[in-house]
Amino acid sequence: MHRCQLSAVEIKDPSSHMSDKQQQLLQLKDHFARRVYEEARHVVNSWGQLAEVHWQEVWFNEFTLAATKLVGLAERHGFMPLAEASGQLVAVLAAAEAHITPSSDVLEQLNTAIGQIATACSRANDNMALKQVSAGRKPVYLCFNGSAQATLLKEQLASFGIPAHCFANQVDLNEAILYRLPAAMVVDTDFGDQGVALVSTLQMDLRAPIPVIFYCQQTPSLAIRLAVVRANGIALYVGQMDVDILIEQLIGVYSLRSEPPFRVLVVDDSRAQAMYAERTLNYAGLFTRNVNDPFEVLEVIESFNPDAILMDIYMPGCMGPELAQVIRQQDKYDSIPILYLSAESDIDKQLDAVGRGGDDFLTKPVPKTVLIATVLNRCRRHRGLRAQMIRDSLTGLVDHNHTLDTLAKLIGQNLEAALPLTFVMIDLDRFKQVNDSYGHAMGDRVIRALALYLKQRFRLTDVIGRYGGEEFALILPDTDEATAALLLDEVRSGFEKLTHHQGPVEINVTFSAGVATWTPGEDASALAHRADLALYQAKANGRNRIALASELPH
């Protein structure tokens, strides 16, 4: 989807200077936008449940019905990119069957359509109608005995596009719950002297529980911690509440990001056995690739990028443990889980196989539920470890190396597509003064705040990385230099208004940015260098501004 010259932060208060009739019309549009957005959320969430519920008739029928309903709602209310994406999902489902497990190709098509739906609903998608979706977000309910803390928290959430309502007593909260359910709640455990019990009672009457973040001033007892878990508490803060982490959790509640399904490489010289494993894993929504010749494995690993490898130990020309050792010779594959699936029942031979590059051993025949659960657990652990390896620990953004690797990959993909691709370098202004004057804790808070702000303002298809220190980088596909500059300038304007708190200290910080759009024949390092030069120009021009590489003196 090509990016038009509108940004996610252009219209802050659409009701300003409007007549009553115009405001009513805007409220009506927001209402319908909220309906469309919530139906899209339902579709994306249903897809995410496939690994747990599996490809069964009840799930399939409900998923198809929700997708069909989304098409109608999106078309009726003018959300055409969303209507197109959900229409593609319905088309793929129409060719599938509830009683037959789909192939990996069909699962790939479904996942692609889900990704397009999530992108269309992104808060930062540059489409006027979808701004109304963001404006129509469900609010967060803040429940504190004291109004000062709730009011401050409400203001901070508003800066990140998260609407919130404050409640000081149980009566008002109960009335609000009857009128409209929140996206999430932040509740003091002492709210009304019985915060956790109150939430537990509320949850009992709901079809789906509300995510709740609890706050406790004093160190809680085990009984309180247990009650928080039973009340569907997703977090419990003790003492000082870290607002940055709270905001990140709330952003996760709103997010429509769909995690790509796990990918499993099945290596077995028996086509029948490989097909059985493939169908079993497809049933849980996992993507699979079969290899019957062990000498083709390294090439397939490179292209398929699996989260786990399921391998027989007895194969002609190359035994499973030998192949595992060959795979482990390459550092980049060292963390991929290798699970042996074999009829071998000798414990000593099983242990020997695991000791030579393997991670687990499953003895045939394996119940489907056991195979699915074992592979899923290994895939989750592997993906989690891999994410830690490429992400910055402070912000959760991808690191310097991964950012440049992704840029190089996108440039390679862009050689034939001939679409605009823009790289942005961002640097916090006078950041050393922040650290020197207020300490590194405040500096870290500012860095996390900018990371969160960027996550909120840009699309799912954009890449946001921490380049190092106080530097950040953005990769903006399908975005030209002028549009990127417009987006960045509005984000810059919004960020400078954010107030960063640490105890009694309040400060505002600005950033500068350099923007460069890829030109044919340019590699990743050259593009990044031009963006860096533009950033230096922005600093030289007085900071707190955006500079374009195309306008630099030659």
Secondary structure as GFF3:
##gff-version 3
##sequence-region A 1 554
A	DSSP	alpha_helix	20	48	.	.	.	ID=ss1
A	DSSP	alpha_helix	50	53	.	.	.	ID=ss2
A	DSSP	alpha_helix	57	76	.	.	.	ID=ss3
A	DSSP	alpha_helix	80	95	.	.	.	ID=ss4
A	DSSP	alpha_helix	104	120	.	.	.	ID=ss5
A	DSSP	alpha_helix	128	135	.	.	.	ID=ss6
A	DSSP	beta_strand	140	143	.	.	.	ID=ss7
A	DSSP	alpha_helix	147	159	.	.	.	ID=ss8
A	DSSP	beta_strand	164	167	.	.	.	ID=ss9
A	DSSP	alpha_helix	170	179	.	.	.	ID=ss10
A	DSSP	beta_strand	184	188	.	.	.	ID=ss11
A	DSSP	three_ten_helix	191	193	.	.	.	ID=ss12
A	DSSP	alpha_helix	195	204	.	.	.	ID=ss13
A	DSSP	beta_strand	212	216	.	.	.	ID=ss14
A	DSSP	alpha_helix	222	230	.	.	.	ID=ss15
A	DSSP	beta_strand	233	238	.	.	.	ID=ss16
A	DSSP	alpha_helix	243	254	.	.	.	ID=ss17
A	DSSP	beta_strand	263	267	.	.	.	ID=ss18
A	DSSP	alpha_helix	271	283	.	.	.	ID=ss19
A	DSSP	beta_strand	287	291	.	.	.	ID=ss20
A	DSSP	three_ten_helix	294	296	.	.	.	ID=ss21
A	DSSP	alpha_helix	297	304	.	.	.	ID=ss22
A	DSSP	beta_strand	308	311	.	.	.	ID=ss23
A	DSSP	alpha_helix	320	328	.	.	.	ID=ss24
A	DSSP	three_ten_helix	331	333	.	.	.	ID=ss25
A	DSSP	beta_strand	338	342	.	.	.	ID=ss26
A	DSSP	alpha_helix	347	355	.	.	.	ID=ss27
A	DSSP	beta_strand	360	363	.	.	.	ID=ss28
A	DSSP	alpha_helix	368	390	.	.	.	ID=ss29
A	DSSP	alpha_helix	400	417	.	.	.	ID=ss30
A	DSSP	beta_strand	421	428	.	.	.	ID=ss31
A	DSSP	alpha_helix	431	438	.	.	.	ID=ss32
A	DSSP	alpha_helix	440	457	.	.	.	ID=ss33
A	DSSP	beta_strand	463	468	.	.	.	ID=ss34
A	DSSP	beta_strand	471	477	.	.	.	ID=ss35
A	DSSP	alpha_helix	481	495	.	.	.	ID=ss36
A	DSSP	beta_strand	500	502	.	.	.	ID=ss37
A	DSSP	beta_strand	505	507	.	.	.	ID=ss38
A	DSSP	beta_strand	511	517	.	.	.	ID=ss39
A	DSSP	alpha_helix	524	540	.	.	.	ID=ss40
A	DSSP	beta_strand	546	548	.	.	.	ID=ss41
A	DSSP	three_ten_helix	549	551	.	.	.	ID=ss42
###
